[in-house]
Amino acid sequence: MKITAWGWYWLVVLAAIAIPETYWGFVNGRNTISSVIWSLERLDVAHPLDFAEWTPLHWAIAIVLWLLFLWLSFHIPFGWLGG
């Protein structure tokens, strides 16, 4: 199997996310992507599901991320929804 230039690109992108996330997940969870997003949103990490206190920014970020994961859940294993 030959990997194309785009294949290498996506492998590098995934590695650039997965390697630091895994490292910081074990070493210091405050440096993970989710912790950085939560700090930008000023989300109370002790009560992340307190939806009554969510601002429109919280909802916008959550909806975008939910849609991304929904798309990836079909696209990566089955090749559906594009490409």
Secondary structure, DSSP 8 states (H G I E B T S, - for coil): ----HHHHHHHHHHHHHHHHHHHHHHH-GGGSHHHHHHHHHT--TTSTT-GGG--HHHHHHHHHHHHHHHHHHHHHHH--S--
